[in-house]
Amino acid sequence: MVSAPPRPATPAPAVDPDAQKRRDLRRMKATATGLLLFAVLVYAVTIRWEHTGAPGWVPYVSAAAEAAMVGALADWFAVTALFKHPLGIPIPHTALIRTRKDALGKSLQSFVTSNFLVEEVVRSKVAGLGVASRFGSWLADPRHAERVTAELATLARAAVTVLRDDAVQSVLEQTVVRRFVERPWGPAAGKLLGEVVQGGDHHQLVDLGLDEAYAWLLENREKVVSMVTEQAPSWSPRFVDDRIASRIFNELTRVVREVRNDPRHRARIALDDLLIRFAEDLRSDPFTMDRAEALKRRLLDHPEVRGAMSRLLSTGRALVLQAIDDPGSELRLRVRDGLASLGRRLHDDPELRDKVDGWAQDAVGFAVRNYANEVSSLISETVERWDAAEASRKIELQVGRDLQFIRINGTVVGALAGLAIYTISELLL
């Protein structure tokens, strides 16, 4: 037996978040109206009873019911006039929210600006919050530090992804490279070289070069000997060429060894003098300075240099993206540990905590001083965009239930007031 295909699931009906508020509003309206109708019924019964010989207490009930009707009707009018014209009659100063919506929005904006967006009030509130301590305690938790790191990684990845290599290279060429090109190389390079030589900072580089040269000679003796013998005349005997090549190799290694081991070797001194003269020429000799500028232009205009810059940017971008996407990368681990460490310092270091709290107060103070009107104008601008009838319905839905208590209280208070007035009148007459 072939089973019937499953019926498509019926989508769940949309939940109306205001349904309960509508029910509560209708219930309160019915309650307030019911009290009014009860007062009308009591008044009608007591009035008729008085005409047919009622007991002495009935006029007191009749007076209370009459005053209750007056109070209920007055408060019904007051509450209804906020949102609509009572009974649909366009009485002046009714349907206030509909007719004066924009003015009410501006008044609310002015009230918020004058009483809430005040620098002293906001600074005092921020000072009492203990922003640094709370944030530090939260950030010191490794889970929260990891969460912030992940959010920062997402932002960083979006920023790196948006930036194209050609755009970055163009910006670098128009800013960094152009400024680099516009400034002469000679004087700056000569000054730097002179300071390096005078301080002896180049000696380690010279030592490294000599060590590498000496090690290469020892490892490539046959190559050096072969290079020498290949340059010998064809008529020279082979054994003579080998002895001469060996002697040259031995002398070469000896010289390199002596220069390496003697910090005051004349070759080193000669190199220092050469570098000092070259540094001075870079600073003052026009010919040397022009050659340095020509070398700079050739290097920067060379296609290989531009290609190397492009490849460097692409490689750097790929490495950064890889480090951002990998939760276990050194970059993300360092950021996470740094954030957690910052959180602990904010919680434990009173001086840093006070400084950060001061920064927070200064920041909100600056914002309130300069942008309070712009912030509060959001209230009036939003109210102006509202449809008047829809705004009235929404506001009534939010506060109308509580306003019905005014009608109920007006009915009860009116009854008590009417009873009191009638009682006093009877006692005085």
ZIDAWO-V946629 format. One record per residue. N is the residue number from 1. RES is the residue in one small letter. D_LAST is the distance of its C-alpha to the last C-alpha in Angstrom with 1 decimal. Layout:
# ZIDAWO-V946629
n->[N,N]
res->[RES,RES]
d_last->[D_LAST,D_LAST]
This chain:
# ZIDAWO-V946629
n->[1,2,3,4,5,6,7,8,9,10,11,12,13,14,15,16,17,18,19,20,21,22,23,24,25,26,27,28,29,30,31,32,33,34,35,36,37,38,39,40,41,42,43,44,45,46,47,48,49,50,51,52,53,54,55,56,57,58,59,60,61,62,63,64,65,66,67,68,69,70,71,72,73,74,75,76,77,78,79,80,81,82,83,84,85,86,87,88,89,90,91,92,93,94,95,96,97,98,99,100,101,102,103,104,105,106,107,108,109,110,111,112,113,114,115,116,117,118,119,120,121,122,123,124,125,126,127,128,129,130,131,132,133,134,135,136,137,138,139,140,141,142,143,144,145,146,147,148,149,150,151,152,153,154,155,156,157,158,159,160,161,162,163,164,165,166,167,168,169,170,171,172,173,174,175,176,177,178,179,180,181,182,183,184,185,186,187,188,189,190,191,192,193,194,195,196,197,198,199,200,201,202,203,204,205,206,207,208,209,210,211,212,213,214,215,216,217,218,219,220,221,222,223,224,225,226,227,228,229,230,231,232,233,234,235,236,237,238,239,240,241,242,243,244,245,246,247,248,249,250,251,252,253,254,255,256,257,258,259,260,261,262,263,264,265,266,267,268,269,270,271,272,273,274,275,276,277,278,279,280,281,282,283,284,285,286,287,288,289,290,291,292,293,294,295,296,297,298,299,300,301,302,303,304,305,306,307,308,309,310,311,312,313,314,315,316,317,318,319,320,321,322,323,324,325,326,327,328,329,330,331,332,333,334,335,336,337,338,339,340,341,342,343,344,345,346,347,348,349,350,351,352,353,354,355,356,357,358,359,360,361,362,363,364,365,366,367,368,369,370,371,372,373,374,375,376,377,378,379,380,381,382,383,384,385,386,387,388,389,390,391,392,393,394,395,396,397,398,399,400,401,402,403,404,405,406,407,408,409,410,411,412,413,414,415,416,417,418,419,420,421,422,423,424,425,426,427,428,429]
res->[m,v,s,a,p,p,r,p,a,t,p,a,p,a,v,d,p,d,a,q,k,r,r,d,l,r,r,m,k,a,t,a,t,g,l,l,l,f,a,v,l,v,y,a,v,t,i,r,w,e,h,t,g,a,p,g,w,v,p,y,v,s,a,a,a,e,a,a,m,v,g,a,l,a,d,w,f,a,v,t,a,l,f,k,h,p,l,g,i,p,i,p,h,t,a,l,i,r,t,r,k,d,a,l,g,k,s,l,q,s,f,v,t,s,n,f,l,v,e,e,v,v,r,s,k,v,a,g,l,g,v,a,s,r,f,g,s,w,l,a,d,p,r,h,a,e,r,v,t,a,e,l,a,t,l,a,r,a,a,v,t,v,l,r,d,d,a,v,q,s,v,l,e,q,t,v,v,r,r,f,v,e,r,p,w,g,p,a,a,g,k,l,l,g,e,v,v,q,g,g,d,h,h,q,l,v,d,l,g,l,d,e,a,y,a,w,l,l,e,n,r,e,k,v,v,s,m,v,t,e,q,a,p,s,w,s,p,r,f,v,d,d,r,i,a,s,r,i,f,n,e,l,t,r,v,v,r,e,v,r,n,d,p,r,h,r,a,r,i,a,l,d,d,l,l,i,r,f,a,e,d,l,r,s,d,p,f,t,m,d,r,a,e,a,l,k,r,r,l,l,d,h,p,e,v,r,g,a,m,s,r,l,l,s,t,g,r,a,l,v,l,q,a,i,d,d,p,g,s,e,l,r,l,r,v,r,d,g,l,a,s,l,g,r,r,l,h,d,d,p,e,l,r,d,k,v,d,g,w,a,q,d,a,v,g,f,a,v,r,n,y,a,n,e,v,s,s,l,i,s,e,t,v,e,r,w,d,a,a,e,a,s,r,k,i,e,l,q,v,g,r,d,l,q,f,i,r,i,n,g,t,v,v,g,a,l,a,g,l,a,i,y,t,i,s,e,l,l,l]
d_last->[97.1,95.8,92.2,89.8,89.0,85.9,82.8,81.5,78.6,75.3,73.7,70.5,67.5,66.0,63.1,60.0,58.5,55.1,54.8,52.7,50.4,49.9,49.1,46.5,44.9,44.7,43.3,40.5,39.7,39.6,37.3,34.8,35.1,34.7,31.3,30.2,31.5,29.9,26.5,27.3,28.4,25.4,23.1,25.3,25.5,21.8,21.1,23.9,22.8,19.3,21.2,23.4,20.9,20.2,18.9,15.3,16.4,17.9,14.9,14.8,18.5,18.3,16.1,18.6,21.5,20.4,20.1,23.4,25.1,24.1,25.3,28.4,29.4,29.0,31.1,33.6,34.0,34.6,37.1,38.9,39.2,41.3,44.1,43.8,42.1,39.1,40.1,43.3,41.6,43.1,39.8,40.7,40.6,40.8,43.8,44.1,46.8,49.0,48.6,48.6,50.9,53.5,51.1,49.5,53.0,53.8,50.6,51.4,55.0,53.8,51.4,54.3,56.8,54.6,53.3,55.9,59.3,59.5,62.8,61.3,59.0,61.8,64.4,62.1,61.5,65.3,66.1,63.9,65.4,68.9,70.6,74.1,73.7,72.0,74.5,77.3,76.3,76.0,79.3,81.2,80.9,84.2,82.4,80.2,83.1,85.1,82.2,81.9,85.7,85.6,83.0,85.1,88.2,86.5,85.6,89.0,90.7,88.7,89.7,93.3,93.5,92.1,94.7,98.0,101.2,102.4,99.1,99.3,102.9,102.2,99.5,101.8,104.6,102.4,100.9,102.9,106.3,106.1,105.2,107.9,110.4,109.5,110.1,113.8,115.1,117.9,116.3,113.6,116.2,118.7,116.1,115.1,118.7,119.7,116.9,117.9,121.6,120.9,118.7,121.2,118.6,121.2,123.6,121.9,122.2,125.9,126.4,124.8,127.1,130.2,129.3,128.8,132.1,134.1,132.7,133.5,137.0,137.7,136.4,138.2,141.7,143.5,141.5,142.3,146.0,146.1,144.6,147.2,150.2,149.2,149.6,153.1,156.2,157.8,161.1,159.6,160.5,157.7,158.0,157.8,154.6,153.1,154.1,152.7,149.4,149.1,149.7,147.1,144.6,145.3,145.0,141.8,140.2,141.5,140.0,136.6,136.7,137.6,134.9,132.4,133.4,133.9,130.7,133.0,135.3,136.6,135.4,131.8,132.2,133.6,130.6,128.2,130.1,130.0,126.2,125.6,127.7,126.0,122.6,123.6,125.1,121.8,120.0,122.5,125.4,124.6,127.0,125.5,121.9,122.8,124.3,121.1,119.0,121.4,121.2,117.4,117.4,119.8,117.8,114.5,116.0,118.0,116.8,117.2,114.8,112.1,112.8,112.5,109.2,107.9,109.1,107.6,104.2,104.4,105.5,102.9,100.2,101.4,101.6,98.0,96.7,98.6,97.2,93.7,93.9,95.5,92.9,95.7,97.2,97.8,95.5,92.5,93.2,93.4,90.1,88.3,89.7,88.8,85.2,84.9,86.4,84.1,81.1,82.4,82.9,79.4,78.0,80.4,81.2,78.3,80.0,80.4,76.9,75.4,77.6,76.5,72.8,73.3,75.0,72.1,69.6,71.7,72.1,68.4,67.7,70.3,68.9,65.3,66.5,68.6,67.1,63.3,62.5,65.1,63.6,60.0,61.0,61.7,58.0,57.4,60.7,60.0,56.5,58.1,60.5,57.8,57.0,53.4,52.3,54.3,52.9,49.3,50.1,51.8,49.0,46.4,48.6,48.8,45.1,43.2,42.7,40.9,38.8,37.5,35.7,33.6,32.5,31.9,29.9,27.9,27.0,26.1,24.2,22.4,21.2,20.1,18.3,16.5,15.6,14.4,12.3,10.7,10.2,8.7,6.2,5.3,5.7,3.8,0.0]
